[in-house]
Amino acid sequence: MFGFGVSEIIVIGVILLLIFGAKRLPIIGESLGKTVKEIRNAKKEISGIKKTNAKVEVGESNESEGQPQGSDIVDTVQKKVTKQFTDKLLGQVPGVKQAKQLKDKADKIKKIVS
């Protein structure tokens, strides 16, 4: 496991216990587990789409049929996964929601000024 021995893991655990306290460690572990699970699911979803796109011939023109091309599908999925991850992050980390709102307002102002 990353080259850590038992003694190193125990030292890291004690340091985390001292920094965060016994009450917050289970919450942090649960959040970390959920994040890893979401990243794995997103990776599986993206790899599934890439396999599907690999089957589509390069010379085909799907736009004329009203279907998005392979790169458009990947971009859409990446945006969806990013949005889901951002929404989860907004709910878990204090201050991020306000920072995102400020960024969105700044982007709107840039569009109006441009």
N, CA, C and O atoms as CSV, one atom per row, in Angstrom:
chain,resi,resn,atom,element,x,y,z
A,1,MET,N,N,0.845,-1.184,0.000
A,1,MET,CA,C,0.000,0.000,0.000
A,1,MET,C,C,0.879,1.232,0.000
A,1,MET,O,O,1.185,1.753,1.073
A,2,PHE,N,N,1.297,1.719,-1.151
A,2,PHE,CA,C,2.098,2.921,-1.349
A,2,PHE,C,C,3.443,2.846,-0.625
A,2,PHE,O,O,4.061,3.887,-0.403
A,3,GLY,N,N,3.908,1.687,-0.258
A,3,GLY,CA,C,5.189,1.545,0.397
A,3,GLY,C,C,5.187,1.928,1.870
A,3,GLY,O,O,6.253,2.060,2.471
A,4,PHE,N,N,4.014,2.108,2.462
A,4,PHE,CA,C,3.929,2.442,3.882
A,4,PHE,C,C,3.929,1.156,4.701
A,4,PHE,O,O,3.263,0.180,4.356
A,5,GLY,N,N,4.690,1.179,5.794
A,5,GLY,CA,C,4.671,0.058,6.710
A,5,GLY,C,C,3.615,0.290,7.779
A,5,GLY,O,O,2.953,1.328,7.794
A,6,VAL,N,N,3.463,-0.662,8.657
A,6,VAL,CA,C,2.472,-0.559,9.729
A,6,VAL,C,C,2.788,0.609,10.643
A,6,VAL,O,O,1.883,1.331,11.064
A,7,SER,N,N,4.061,0.805,10.956
A,7,SER,CA,C,4.425,1.888,11.873
A,7,SER,C,C,4.124,3.258,11.275
A,7,SER,O,O,3.674,4.154,11.989
A,8,GLU,N,N,4.368,3.437,9.961
A,8,GLU,CA,C,4.063,4.724,9.319
A,8,GLU,C,C,2.567,4.997,9.317
A,8,GLU,O,O,2.138,6.128,9.546
A,9,ILE,N,N,1.775,3.968,9.059
A,9,ILE,CA,C,0.321,4.136,9.049
A,9,ILE,C,C,-0.184,4.495,10.445
A,9,ILE,O,O,-1.085,5.323,10.579
A,10,ILE,N,N,0.377,3.890,11.472
A,10,ILE,CA,C,-0.027,4.203,12.845
A,10,ILE,C,C,0.322,5.651,13.182
A,10,ILE,O,O,-0.479,6.355,13.797
A,11,VAL,N,N,1.507,6.095,12.785
A,11,VAL,CA,C,1.909,7.486,13.047
A,11,VAL,C,C,0.980,8.456,12.333
A,11,VAL,O,O,0.557,9.453,12.919
A,12,ILE,N,N,0.658,8.175,11.078
A,12,ILE,CA,C,-0.259,9.034,10.326
A,12,ILE,C,C,-1.631,9.050,10.995
A,12,ILE,O,O,-2.253,10.107,11.101
A,13,GLY,N,N,-2.104,7.901,11.443
A,13,GLY,CA,C,-3.396,7.823,12.130
A,13,GLY,C,C,-3.423,8.636,13.411
A,13,GLY,O,O,-4.406,9.320,13.695
A,14,VAL,N,N,-2.346,8.564,14.189
A,14,VAL,CA,C,-2.275,9.339,15.438
A,14,VAL,C,C,-2.258,10.832,15.145
A,14,VAL,O,O,-2.912,11.609,15.841
A,15,ILE,N,N,-1.518,11.236,14.124
A,15,ILE,CA,C,-1.472,12.658,13.757
A,15,ILE,C,C,-2.854,13.141,13.321
A,15,ILE,O,O,-3.294,14.218,13.723
A,16,LEU,N,N,-3.536,12.343,12.500
A,16,LEU,CA,C,-4.888,12.716,12.070
A,16,LEU,C,C,-5.843,12.792,13.261
A,16,LEU,O,O,-6.693,13.679,13.322
A,17,LEU,N,N,-5.704,11.876,14.192
A,17,LEU,CA,C,-6.546,11.881,15.384
A,17,LEU,C,C,-6.308,13.150,16.196
A,17,LEU,O,O,-7.257,13.750,16.701
A,18,LEU,N,N,-5.062,13.557,16.324
A,18,LEU,CA,C,-4.757,14.771,17.075
A,18,LEU,C,C,-5.239,16.027,16.362
A,18,LEU,O,O,-5.711,16.965,17.005
A,19,ILE,N,N,-5.124,16.051,15.051
A,19,ILE,CA,C,-5.522,17.243,14.292
A,19,ILE,C,C,-7.037,17.381,14.227
A,19,ILE,O,O,-7.574,18.448,14.525
A,20,PHE,N,N,-7.730,16.319,13.844
A,20,PHE,CA,C,-9.164,16.424,13.589
A,20,PHE,C,C,-10.030,16.004,14.770
A,20,PHE,O,O,-11.173,16.449,14.867
A,21,GLY,N,N,-9.544,15.195,15.639
A,21,GLY,CA,C,-10.345,14.740,16.766
A,21,GLY,C,C,-11.113,13.476,16.427
A,21,GLY,O,O,-11.326,13.145,15.261
A,22,ALA,N,N,-11.525,12.776,17.480
A,22,ALA,CA,C,-12.186,11.484,17.299
A,22,ALA,C,C,-13.579,11.619,16.704
A,22,ALA,O,O,-14.049,10.699,16.035
A,23,LYS,N,N,-14.252,12.744,16.933
A,23,LYS,CA,C,-15.622,12.905,16.436
A,23,LYS,C,C,-15.664,13.149,14.934
A,23,LYS,O,O,-16.610,12.728,14.268
A,24,ARG,N,N,-14.657,13.821,14.395
A,24,ARG,CA,C,-14.693,14.186,12.982
A,24,ARG,C,C,-14.046,13.152,12.066
A,24,ARG,O,O,-14.293,13.177,10.860
A,25,LEU,N,N,-13.238,12.256,12.587
A,25,LEU,CA,C,-12.570,11.263,11.740
A,25,LEU,C,C,-13.536,10.354,10.982
A,25,LEU,O,O,-13.314,10.116,9.795
A,26,PRO,N,N,-14.605,9.830,11.609
A,26,PRO,CA,C,-15.537,9.005,10.831
A,26,PRO,C,C,-16.213,9.780,9.702
A,26,PRO,O,O,-16.454,9.226,8.630
A,27,ILE,N,N,-16.516,11.035,9.933
A,27,ILE,CA,C,-17.158,11.870,8.907
A,27,ILE,C,C,-16.190,12.079,7.745
A,27,ILE,O,O,-16.575,11.979,6.580
A,28,ILE,N,N,-14.940,12.370,8.070
A,28,ILE,CA,C,-13.923,12.577,7.032
A,28,ILE,C,C,-13.716,11.288,6.238
A,28,ILE,O,O,-13.618,11.329,5.011
A,29,GLY,N,N,-13.651,10.155,6.919
A,29,GLY,CA,C,-13.478,8.876,6.227
A,29,GLY,C,C,-14.649,8.555,5.316
A,29,GLY,O,O,-14.464,8.069,4.200
A,30,GLU,N,N,-15.857,8.827,5.795
A,30,GLU,CA,C,-17.053,8.577,4.982
A,30,GLU,C,C,-17.054,9.460,3.738
A,30,GLU,O,O,-17.344,8.985,2.640
A,31,SER,N,N,-16.730,10.745,3.904
A,31,SER,CA,C,-16.677,11.660,2.762
A,31,SER,C,C,-15.615,11.237,1.766
A,31,SER,O,O,-15.834,11.291,0.556
A,32,LEU,N,N,-14.469,10.818,2.270
A,32,LEU,CA,C,-13.397,10.368,1.395
A,32,LEU,C,C,-13.804,9.111,0.628
A,32,LEU,O,O,-13.500,8.982,-0.558
A,33,GLY,N,N,-14.486,8.193,1.295
A,33,GLY,CA,C,-14.968,6.981,0.636
A,33,GLY,C,C,-15.976,7.280,-0.461
A,33,GLY,O,O,-15.926,6.688,-1.539
A,34,LYS,N,N,-16.896,8.203,-0.183
A,34,LYS,CA,C,-17.890,8.580,-1.192
A,34,LYS,C,C,-17.222,9.232,-2.395
A,34,LYS,O,O,-17.605,8.977,-3.537
A,35,THR,N,N,-16.222,10.076,-2.138
A,35,THR,CA,C,-15.521,10.742,-3.231
A,35,THR,C,C,-14.803,9.732,-4.112
A,35,THR,O,O,-14.861,9.827,-5.338
A,36,VAL,N,N,-14.129,8.770,-3.504
A,36,VAL,CA,C,-13.431,7.734,-4.278
A,36,VAL,C,C,-14.428,6.927,-5.095
A,36,VAL,O,O,-14.162,6.596,-6.250
A,37,LYS,N,N,-15.572,6.608,-4.503
A,37,LYS,CA,C,-16.600,5.849,-5.207
A,37,LYS,C,C,-17.126,6.628,-6.411
A,37,LYS,O,O,-17.306,6.056,-7.486
A,38,GLU,N,N,-17.375,7.932,-6.240
A,38,GLU,CA,C,-17.868,8.755,-7.347
A,38,GLU,C,C,-16.835,8.862,-8.458
A,38,GLU,O,O,-17.185,8.839,-9.638
A,39,ILE,N,N,-15.567,8.980,-8.088
A,39,ILE,CA,C,-14.523,9.072,-9.104
A,39,ILE,C,C,-14.437,7.764,-9.891
A,39,ILE,O,O,-14.276,7.787,-11.111
A,40,ARG,N,N,-14.541,6.631,-9.206
A,40,ARG,CA,C,-14.524,5.343,-9.904
A,40,ARG,C,C,-15.719,5.202,-10.838
A,40,ARG,O,O,-15.571,4.727,-11.964
A,41,ASN,N,N,-16.905,5.611,-10.382
A,41,ASN,CA,C,-18.090,5.534,-11.231
A,41,ASN,C,C,-17.944,6.432,-12.449
A,41,ASN,O,O,-18.314,6.038,-13.555
A,42,ALA,N,N,-17.409,7.637,-12.261
A,42,ALA,CA,C,-17.202,8.547,-13.383
A,42,ALA,C,C,-16.207,7.968,-14.370
A,42,ALA,O,O,-16.388,8.083,-15.582
A,43,LYS,N,N,-15.155,7.345,-13.855
A,43,LYS,CA,C,-14.152,6.735,-14.723
A,43,LYS,C,C,-14.768,5.605,-15.550
A,43,LYS,O,O,-14.500,5.483,-16.745
A,44,LYS,N,N,-15.594,4.781,-14.902
A,44,LYS,CA,C,-16.260,3.691,-15.624
A,44,LYS,C,C,-17.195,4.244,-16.699
A,44,LYS,O,O,-17.258,3.719,-17.810
A,45,GLU,N,N,-17.916,5.303,-16.357
A,45,GLU,CA,C,-18.860,5.903,-17.307
A,45,GLU,C,C,-18.117,6.471,-18.512
A,45,GLU,O,O,-18.537,6.277,-19.653
A,46,ILE,N,N,-17.026,7.165,-18.263
A,46,ILE,CA,C,-16.260,7.758,-19.358
A,46,ILE,C,C,-15.611,6.682,-20.211
A,46,ILE,O,O,-15.604,6.788,-21.438
A,47,SER,N,N,-15.061,5.639,-19.578
A,47,SER,CA,C,-14.430,4.573,-20.360
A,47,SER,C,C,-15.470,3.815,-21.183
A,47,SER,O,O,-15.165,3.359,-22.285
A,48,GLY,N,N,-16.683,3.674,-20.670
A,48,GLY,CA,C,-17.755,3.033,-21.432
A,48,GLY,C,C,-18.124,3.834,-22.662
A,48,GLY,O,O,-18.397,3.274,-23.724
A,49,ILE,N,N,-18.129,5.150,-22.514
A,49,ILE,CA,C,-18.447,6.009,-23.656
A,49,ILE,C,C,-17.318,5.972,-24.675
A,49,ILE,O,O,-17.569,5.981,-25.880
A,50,LYS,N,N,-16.085,5.931,-24.203
A,50,LYS,CA,C,-14.957,5.855,-25.127
A,50,LYS,C,C,-14.994,4.559,-25.922
A,50,LYS,O,O,-14.672,4.554,-27.111
A,51,LYS,N,N,-15.387,3.448,-25.276
A,51,LYS,CA,C,-15.494,2.168,-25.985
A,51,LYS,C,C,-16.590,2.247,-27.033
A,51,LYS,O,O,-16.443,1.716,-28.133
A,52,THR,N,N,-17.686,2.909,-26.694
A,52,THR,CA,C,-18.785,3.069,-27.649
A,52,THR,C,C,-18.340,3.918,-28.828
A,52,THR,O,O,-18.668,3.618,-29.976
A,53,ASN,N,N,-17.593,4.981,-28.542
A,53,ASN,CA,C,-17.120,5.864,-29.607
A,53,ASN,C,C,-16.083,5.193,-30.485
A,53,ASN,O,O,-15.959,5.533,-31.662
A,54,ALA,N,N,-15.334,4.246,-29.935
A,54,ALA,CA,C,-14.331,3.548,-30.717
A,54,ALA,C,C,-14.984,2.700,-31.802
A,54,ALA,O,O,-14.373,2.431,-32.836
A,55,LYS,N,N,-16.213,2.282,-31.569
A,55,LYS,CA,C,-16.931,1.471,-32.546
A,55,LYS,C,C,-17.434,2.305,-33.721
A,55,LYS,O,O,-17.659,1.781,-34.813
A,56,VAL,N,N,-17.610,3.609,-33.489
A,56,VAL,CA,C,-18.105,4.486,-34.552
A,56,VAL,C,C,-16.969,4.725,-35.536
A,56,VAL,O,O,-15.851,5.045,-35.132
A,57,GLU,N,N,-17.247,4.574,-36.797
A,57,GLU,CA,C,-16.210,4.776,-37.799
A,57,GLU,C,C,-15.872,6.246,-37.895
A,57,GLU,O,O,-16.730,7.110,-37.718
A,58,VAL,N,N,-14.608,6.521,-38.177
A,58,VAL,CA,C,-14.121,7.894,-38.224
A,58,VAL,C,C,-14.762,8.647,-39.389
A,58,VAL,O,O,-15.051,9.836,-39.256
A,59,GLY,N,N,-14.986,8.007,-40.495
A,59,GLY,CA,C,-15.515,8.667,-41.678
A,59,GLY,C,C,-17.003,8.965,-41.640
A,59,GLY,O,O,-17.493,9.699,-42.498
A,60,GLU,N,N,-17.729,8.434,-40.695
A,60,GLU,CA,C,-19.169,8.651,-40.646
A,60,GLU,C,C,-19.487,10.073,-40.252
A,60,GLU,O,O,-18.754,10.694,-39.481
A,61,SER,N,N,-20.576,10.586,-40.779
A,61,SER,CA,C,-21.035,11.919,-40.414
A,61,SER,C,C,-22.339,11.771,-39.659
A,61,SER,O,O,-23.402,11.664,-40.271
A,62,ASN,N,N,-22.274,11.765,-38.353
A,62,ASN,CA,C,-23.460,11.609,-37.528
A,62,ASN,C,C,-24.217,12.915,-37.344
A,62,ASN,O,O,-25.386,12.907,-36.957
A,63,GLU,N,N,-23.555,14.045,-37.620
A,63,GLU,CA,C,-24.219,15.324,-37.416
A,63,GLU,C,C,-25.375,15.506,-38.394
A,63,GLU,O,O,-26.383,16.126,-38.054
A,64,SER,N,N,-25.236,14.970,-39.607
A,64,SER,CA,C,-26.307,15.117,-40.579
A,64,SER,C,C,-27.554,14.347,-40.155
A,64,SER,O,O,-28.667,14.680,-40.563
A,65,GLU,N,N,-27.361,13.319,-39.338
A,65,GLU,CA,C,-28.493,12.542,-38.846
A,65,GLU,C,C,-29.065,13.106,-37.559
A,65,GLU,O,O,-30.056,12.592,-37.039
A,66,GLY,N,N,-28.447,14.164,-37.039
A,66,GLY,CA,C,-28.935,14.767,-35.811
A,66,GLY,C,C,-28.353,14.149,-34.556
A,66,GLY,O,O,-28.757,14.502,-33.448
A,67,GLN,N,N,-27.398,13.221,-34.715
A,67,GLN,CA,C,-26.773,12.590,-33.566
A,67,GLN,C,C,-25.424,13.258,-33.313
A,67,GLN,O,O,-24.711,13.581,-34.263
A,68,PRO,N,N,-25.065,13.470,-32.053
A,68,PRO,CA,C,-23.777,14.088,-31.768
A,68,PRO,C,C,-22.628,13.148,-32.093
A,68,PRO,O,O,-22.769,11.927,-32.024
A,69,GLN,N,N,-21.484,13.731,-32.450
A,69,GLN,CA,C,-20.305,12.922,-32.733
A,69,GLN,C,C,-19.696,12.443,-31.437
A,69,GLN,O,O,-20.085,12.886,-30.356
A,70,GLY,N,N,-18.735,11.533,-31.545
A,70,GLY,CA,C,-18.114,10.919,-30.382
A,70,GLY,C,C,-17.489,11.927,-29.431
A,70,GLY,O,O,-17.672,11.826,-28.217
A,71,SER,N,N,-16.751,12.901,-29.968
A,71,SER,CA,C,-16.098,13.880,-29.098
A,71,SER,C,C,-17.124,14.741,-28.374
A,71,SER,O,O,-16.887,15.163,-27.242
A,72,ASP,N,N,-18.271,15.008,-29.018
A,72,ASP,CA,C,-19.335,15.774,-28.364
A,72,ASP,C,C,-19.912,15.006,-27.187
A,72,ASP,O,O,-20.231,15.596,-26.155
A,73,ILE,N,N,-20.047,13.708,-27.333
A,73,ILE,CA,C,-20.586,12.876,-26.251
A,73,ILE,C,C,-19.628,12.875,-25.068
A,73,ILE,O,O,-20.049,13.013,-23.920
A,74,VAL,N,N,-18.331,12.718,-25.354
A,74,VAL,CA,C,-17.331,12.717,-24.285
A,74,VAL,C,C,-17.328,14.062,-23.572
A,74,VAL,O,O,-17.261,14.112,-22.344
A,75,ASP,N,N,-17.399,15.165,-24.338
A,75,ASP,CA,C,-17.435,16.488,-23.723
A,75,ASP,C,C,-18.663,16.645,-22.836
A,75,ASP,O,O,-18.572,17.199,-21.741
A,76,THR,N,N,-19.803,16.163,-23.299
A,76,THR,CA,C,-21.031,16.249,-22.522
A,76,THR,C,C,-20.923,15.466,-21.228
A,76,THR,O,O,-21.339,15.948,-20.175
A,77,VAL,N,N,-20.372,14.270,-21.294
A,77,VAL,CA,C,-20.226,13.443,-20.092
A,77,VAL,C,C,-19.237,14.083,-19.126
A,77,VAL,O,O,-19.468,14.091,-17.917
A,78,GLN,N,N,-18.138,14.620,-19.647
A,78,GLN,CA,C,-17.165,15.271,-18.784
A,78,GLN,C,C,-17.780,16.473,-18.080
A,78,GLN,O,O,-17.517,16.696,-16.898
A,79,LYS,N,N,-18.587,17.244,-18.782
A,79,LYS,CA,C,-19.264,18.384,-18.155
A,79,LYS,C,C,-20.246,17.916,-17.095
A,79,LYS,O,O,-20.365,18.535,-16.037
A,80,LYS,N,N,-20.955,16.816,-17.377
A,80,LYS,CA,C,-21.919,16.277,-16.419
A,80,LYS,C,C,-21.219,15.794,-15.147
A,80,LYS,O,O,-21.666,16.078,-14.036
A,81,VAL,N,N,-20.116,15.061,-15.324
A,81,VAL,CA,C,-19.370,14.544,-14.174
A,81,VAL,C,C,-18.778,15.702,-13.380
A,81,VAL,O,O,-18.799,15.690,-12.149
A,82,THR,N,N,-18.252,16.695,-14.079
A,82,THR,CA,C,-17.695,17.865,-13.398
A,82,THR,C,C,-18.764,18.588,-12.610
A,82,THR,O,O,-18.519,19.018,-11.483
A,83,LYS,N,N,-19.950,18.728,-13.187
A,83,LYS,CA,C,-21.035,19.407,-12.484
A,83,LYS,C,C,-21.470,18.616,-11.254
A,83,LYS,O,O,-21.719,19.203,-10.201
A,84,GLN,N,N,-21.563,17.297,-11.371
A,84,GLN,CA,C,-21.941,16.471,-10.225
A,84,GLN,C,C,-20.906,16.580,-9.113
A,84,GLN,O,O,-21.255,16.701,-7.939
A,85,PHE,N,N,-19.632,16.537,-9.490
A,85,PHE,CA,C,-18.567,16.638,-8.499
A,85,PHE,C,C,-18.584,18.006,-7.830
A,85,PHE,O,O,-18.404,18.109,-6.617
A,86,THR,N,N,-18.801,19.063,-8.623
A,86,THR,CA,C,-18.855,20.419,-8.077
A,86,THR,C,C,-20.025,20.566,-7.129
A,86,THR,O,O,-19.889,21.170,-6.064
A,87,ASP,N,N,-21.177,20.023,-7.501
A,87,ASP,CA,C,-22.347,20.115,-6.627
A,87,ASP,C,C,-22.099,19.402,-5.302
A,87,ASP,O,O,-22.480,19.915,-4.249
A,88,LYS,N,N,-21.465,18.227,-5.333
A,88,LYS,CA,C,-21.139,17.511,-4.096
A,88,LYS,C,C,-20.168,18.316,-3.252
A,88,LYS,O,O,-20.300,18.402,-2.031
A,89,LEU,N,N,-19.185,18.906,-3.929
A,89,LEU,CA,C,-18.184,19.693,-3.224
A,89,LEU,C,C,-18.822,20.917,-2.567
A,89,LEU,O,O,-18.463,21.285,-1.449
A,90,LEU,N,N,-19.762,21.538,-3.262
A,90,LEU,CA,C,-20.443,22.706,-2.714
A,90,LEU,C,C,-21.175,22.371,-1.428
A,90,LEU,O,O,-21.241,23.190,-0.511
A,91,GLY,N,N,-21.722,21.168,-1.361
A,91,GLY,CA,C,-22.465,20.772,-0.180
A,91,GLY,C,C,-21.582,20.381,0.992
A,91,GLY,O,O,-22.035,20.398,2.136
A,92,GLN,N,N,-20.330,20.028,0.729
A,92,GLN,CA,C,-19.487,19.494,1.783
A,92,GLN,C,C,-18.465,20.480,2.329
A,92,GLN,O,O,-18.111,20.406,3.505
A,93,VAL,N,N,-17.987,21.392,1.508
A,93,VAL,CA,C,-16.921,22.288,1.944
A,93,VAL,C,C,-17.489,23.699,2.140
A,93,VAL,O,O,-18.035,24.281,1.203
A,94,PRO,N,N,-17.363,24.247,3.351
A,94,PRO,CA,C,-17.890,25.587,3.597
A,94,PRO,C,C,-17.095,26.644,2.826
A,94,PRO,O,O,-15.870,26.565,2.735
A,95,GLY,N,N,-17.795,27.620,2.281
A,95,GLY,CA,C,-17.155,28.717,1.576
A,95,GLY,C,C,-17.049,28.517,0.086
A,95,GLY,O,O,-16.903,29.493,-0.650
A,96,VAL,N,N,-17.117,27.283,-0.387
A,96,VAL,CA,C,-16.968,27.018,-1.815
A,96,VAL,C,C,-18.192,27.517,-2.577
A,96,VAL,O,O,-18.064,28.038,-3.685
A,97,LYS,N,N,-19.370,27.361,-1.994
A,97,LYS,CA,C,-20.601,27.791,-2.653
A,97,LYS,C,C,-20.579,29.299,-2.895
A,97,LYS,O,O,-20.938,29.762,-3.978
A,98,GLN,N,N,-20.158,30.061,-1.889
A,98,GLN,CA,C,-20.098,31.508,-2.042
A,98,GLN,C,C,-19.053,31.900,-3.084
A,98,GLN,O,O,-19.279,32.823,-3.866
A,99,ALA,N,N,-17.916,31.211,-3.104
A,99,ALA,CA,C,-16.881,31.511,-4.088
A,99,ALA,C,C,-17.374,31.208,-5.505
A,99,ALA,O,O,-17.082,31.962,-6.434
A,100,LYS,N,N,-18.118,30.113,-5.676
A,100,LYS,CA,C,-18.655,29.780,-6.999
A,100,LYS,C,C,-19.682,30.809,-7.439
A,100,LYS,O,O,-19.718,31.179,-8.613
A,101,GLN,N,N,-20.514,31.276,-6.523
A,101,GLN,CA,C,-21.500,32.292,-6.857
A,101,GLN,C,C,-20.819,33.588,-7.297
A,101,GLN,O,O,-21.253,34.229,-8.255
A,102,LEU,N,N,-19.751,33.970,-6.594
A,102,LEU,CA,C,-19.007,35.169,-6.980
A,102,LEU,C,C,-18.368,35.005,-8.356
A,102,LEU,O,O,-18.366,35.940,-9.157
A,103,LYS,N,N,-17.826,33.819,-8.632
A,103,LYS,CA,C,-17.221,33.569,-9.939
A,103,LYS,C,C,-18.266,33.636,-11.042
A,103,LYS,O,O,-18.011,34.208,-12.101
A,104,ASP,N,N,-19.443,33.056,-10.804
A,104,ASP,CA,C,-20.509,33.099,-11.805
A,104,ASP,C,C,-20.941,34.533,-12.090
A,104,ASP,O,O,-21.165,34.900,-13.243
A,105,LYS,N,N,-21.056,35.341,-11.042
A,105,LYS,CA,C,-21.421,36.749,-11.229
A,105,LYS,C,C,-20.346,37.488,-12.014
A,105,LYS,O,O,-20.664,38.297,-12.886
A,106,ALA,N,N,-19.080,37.220,-11.716
A,106,ALA,CA,C,-17.979,37.861,-12.438
A,106,ALA,C,C,-17.991,37.462,-13.909
A,106,ALA,O,O,-17.730,38.290,-14.782
A,107,ASP,N,N,-18.296,36.191,-14.187
A,107,ASP,CA,C,-18.388,35.736,-15.586
A,107,ASP,C,C,-19.519,36.435,-16.325
A,107,ASP,O,O,-19.359,36.814,-17.486
A,108,LYS,N,N,-20.662,36.610,-15.665
A,108,LYS,CA,C,-21.783,37.313,-16.281
A,108,LYS,C,C,-21.414,38.764,-16.578
A,108,LYS,O,O,-21.768,39.288,-17.634
A,109,ILE,N,N,-20.714,39.409,-15.666
A,109,ILE,CA,C,-20.301,40.790,-15.878
A,109,ILE,C,C,-19.329,40.883,-17.045
A,109,ILE,O,O,-19.407,41.821,-17.838
A,110,LYS,N,N,-18.408,39.920,-17.163
A,110,LYS,CA,C,-17.469,39.898,-18.284
A,110,LYS,C,C,-18.211,39.779,-19.613
A,110,LYS,O,O,-17.852,40.440,-20.587
A,111,LYS,N,N,-19.247,38.935,-19.655
A,111,LYS,CA,C,-20.032,38.764,-20.878
A,111,LYS,C,C,-20.750,40.051,-21.241
A,111,LYS,O,O,-20.829,40.408,-22.416
A,112,ILE,N,N,-21.272,40.748,-20.243
A,112,ILE,CA,C,-22.002,41.993,-20.507
A,112,ILE,C,C,-21.045,43.068,-21.005
A,112,ILE,O,O,-21.370,43.804,-21.937
A,113,VAL,N,N,-19.869,43.163,-20.391
A,113,VAL,CA,C,-18.891,44.183,-20.757
A,113,VAL,C,C,-18.298,43.904,-22.133
A,113,VAL,O,O,-18.015,44.840,-22.881
A,114,SER,N,N,-18.104,42.633,-22.478
A,114,SER,CA,C,-17.467,42.276,-23.756
A,114,SER,C,C,-18.327,42.570,-24.926
A,114,SER,O,O,-17.926,42.324,-26.064
